[in-house]
Amino acid sequence: MSLLEFNNWRKAIGDQEKINALDQVALNLKRTMSKMIDEEGEVTKTTKYSSRYDVYKSAPYFLEIMPFGVTKGSMLPMLLEKLGFTNEEMIAFGDNYNDITMIGYAGLGVAMGNAEEDVKKIANYVCESNDDDGVAKTLEKYVLKSNI
C-alpha cells in the first residue's frame, strides 16, 4: 500500500478517533520493524508486535503481518483432523521464518538446504535446496523409501 493509498484510506474512515488509533498502530509497527531491519535494509528476523500481530520475514522482499497466533502451523490440527491424519503422519517443508510453526508441528519437519539457520535448527531433517530437488529427494527417501 502506498503512502497515498494509506492517506486516502485514513480519510475514508472519517472518524478522527479511529484515525488516531490507526496512526498509533502504524507508528508502533514502524518502530518494531526498524528493529528488524539491518544496514542493507533487509528484514532480519521474526517478531511479535504487541499481542495483536506476528511479523515475519518470508523473503528478502516480503514482510508478512498476521494476526497473533495465525501461522502456517496453527491451522494444521484442524486440517489433519478433517483429513483423518495425525501430525506424526505429516511432512512439512519450509525455508523461512513463516514456516517455523509448521515445521515444528509436523512429525517430520524438513528445512530446505537454502533455509534460514533458525529454520534449520528446529527441523528434524535438512534436505537439499529448492534448486537441487530437495522436496522430491526427501519424499523418495521417506515416503517412497528408495535409496538416493
N, C-alpha and C positions, 0 to 999 in steps of 0.2 A: 504494500500500500504506500503510495507516495505521500509526501507531506501535504500536497494539495488535496488529495483524496481524503486524508485524515482530517484536515481542517473542514472540508465540506461535510464530512460525516458528523463532526462535532456540532456544526451549525444546524444540521438536520435534527439533532437531538432536541434542541430548543430549550431544555431545562438547565439553567445555569448550575444548579446543584449537581446534576448528573455530569455535566461537562467538567466541573471542578474535580469530581471523583475520578473521571476518566483521565484527566490531566495528571492526577496524583499517581494513578496506576502506571501511566506512560513514563513518568519521571522515575518511579521506583524501578520499573523494568529496565530503563536506560542505565541506572546505577548498577543494577545486578549484572546486566550484560557487559558493562565496562570492566567488571572484574573477571569476565570470562574471555576477554579478547587480548591476544598477545601483541607484540610490537608490530607484526606484519598485518594486523587487523583481522586475524583468524580467530574464530571461536575455539577455545581450547578444552572445554570440559562441559559437563552437565551440572545443573544446579537446581535447587528448589527455590522458587520465588514465593516468598511468604508461605502461606498454607493454601494458596489458590492455584499455583501453576508449577509445572515442571518445565524446564527449559533445556533442550538437548541440541547439541551439535550433531547433525546426521551426515554432513558432508562439509567440505571446506566452505561451501557457498549456501548451505541450508541451516536454518535455525528453526527448530520446532518448538512451539509453545503450546502446551497441552494442559487441560485441567488437571490439578494434582491427583495423582493416582491412576490416570488414564494412560496406560502404557501398552506396548505390544504384549506384555505378559499378563496384564490384568484381566483380559477377556478370555484367555486360554482355558481356564477351568470350565466356563460355561460352554465354550465351543467343544471341548473334548467330551464333556458330559452329553451334549447333544449328539455327537458322533459315536458315542459309546467307547471311547478310548480313555486311558489314563495318561498322566504326564510321563510315566515310565515308558510308554509306548511311542513317545513323541521325540522327533529330532528337530531341533531349531538351529538355523544357520544365521549368522549375523556378522557385521563388521564394524559397527559403530555404537556410540553410547545409547542410542534409542533402542538397541537390540538387547541390552544387558538383562532386563527383566525376563524377556522371552527365553534367552539362553539359560538363565539361572533356573527357570521353571521346568524346562524340558528334561526328560530322562537323559537324553544325550544332547547337551548344549555344545554347539560347534562354532568356533570362531574361524573366520576366513583367514588365510595367511596374510592378507593385507589389512587385517583388523587393527583397531587401536589397541595399544598394550593393555589398557584396563579391561577391554573385552576379552582378550586372550587369557587374562588372569582368572576370570570366572568360568571359562569354558572347560568342559570335560575333555575336549579334543580340539586341536588346531589343525585344520586341513590346509591344502594348497590354496593359493589365491584365486580370486574370481577368474583371472586371465588364464590360470592353469587348470581349469575344470575341477576346482576343489569340491563343489557340491556333488558332481557326478561321481568323482572318485570316492567320496565318503559314502554315498549311497551304495556304490558297488561293494565297498568294504563291509559296511554294517548291515545293509538290508539284503543285498544280493549275495553277500558272503564270498565274493570272489577274491582271489589273491591278486593284488595290484603289483 
